[in-house]
Amino acid sequence: MAEKGDVIYDRAGQPILKLLENGRLVDFGGRSIGFIDSGSAYNYKGKHCGWYKGGILRDRNGDCVGFGEEVMDTGRPLLPTKSLRPLPASTELEPPRPVTEASTGLPVESTDWSRYTPVNLFFS
């Protein structure tokens, strides 16, 4: 299963984020958005935003925010066809990773789409 070194698509199948080998999430403009640490998704203020597990990015309610290349999680909505990836821009230097807040327990994995997009999840 591709977890690190993945691409995150939105509910329309558009490629939105790249998940780099070190867990860092960047947009296709090269901007740092957040990071994944032990399956939990955090923003650069240290806020726990959700999870990335089984190829599904979920919000704190367990709803699907986006999906990766290889989805293994069965508790999910119907996924759209993936669009072609754009050529990535050069990636900016990663900001320092903050001390993170404790992750809450993973909620029941919902088959609903979240109200968040893969980007605004990290700025909510």
N, C-alpha and C positions, 0 to 999 in steps of 0.2 A: 504494500500500500504506500502510495506517495504521500508523505506528510510534509517533511521538510524538503524544500526544493520544489514546491508545488505552486499552482496558480489557483486563486480563489475567484470563482465566477459568481455573479449576482443572480437574482431570480429570473432575469431575462436571458441568462446564458452569456452575458458579456464578461470578459476577463477584466477584473478590477484590481486585484492585488497579486503580488508575487510573495510567496513565503520562501525566504532564503534559507540556506543550510543552517544558519545560526539561530533560526526562529524569528528573525526580523521580518515584518510585513512592510512592503513598500508598494506604492502605486506605480503605474507605468510611466509616470513623470519622474520617477526616482526619489520621491519624497517618502520619508519614514512615517508610517501610520501607527504602528504598534508592534507588539511582539508576542510570541507564544512561548510559554515556559511550563514544562510538564503538563501540556495539554490545556492550560489556562491562557486566555487572551487578555493582555494588558495594554493600556495606553502609556504614553511617556510621562504621565503624572503619577503612575503607579496604581491606577484604578483597575480593578478586575472588571472586565467587560463581558466575558463569556468564555467559551471553550472551543477548541478545535480537536475533534475526535472522529475517527472513522471517515475522514474526508468531508465532514460537515462543520462549518463555523456556526456556532449557536450563540444567541444572546443569553442573558442571565435567567430568562424565563424558560429556556430550552427550545425556543423557536429557531428555525433555520434562517440564517442571515446570508449564507453563501455556501458554495461547495467546491471541492477540489477536483483534481483530475481523476482520481480513483476513489469512488464513494463505496465504502463498505458498510456504513451504518444503514440499517433498514428502517429506522424510525425517522422518516423524512417525507417531505412533500414530493410530488411528481417533479422531476428535474427537467429543465428545458435542454434543447440542443445547445452545445457550446459553440460560441463564435470563435473565429480565428483570433489569436493573440496579436496585439500590435508589437512593433519592435520596441523594446524597452529603452528608455533614456538612461544616461549614466546615473548611477545611484549616489545620492548625497551621503556624506559621512553620517553614521548613526549617532543620534544624541546619546548621552549617558543614560543607562537604564537606571530607573529609580528603585528605591525600596518599594516593594509591592504590598498592597493590602492582601489579607488572607482571602483565598478563593472560597466561595460558598460551595456547598455540595452541589454536584451536577443535578439539576432537576430532571424530571421525567422528560425524555426526548420527545418533543412535539413533532407532529407531521404538518404543522402550520408554518407559513412564512412569517418572519419577523417584520415589524414596522421599520426596523433599521436596515440600512444598506451596509455592505462590507466596510465602507469608509466611515459613515457617520456613527456606527457602533462605537468607534474609538473616540468620538468627540461628544458623546451624549452625557 
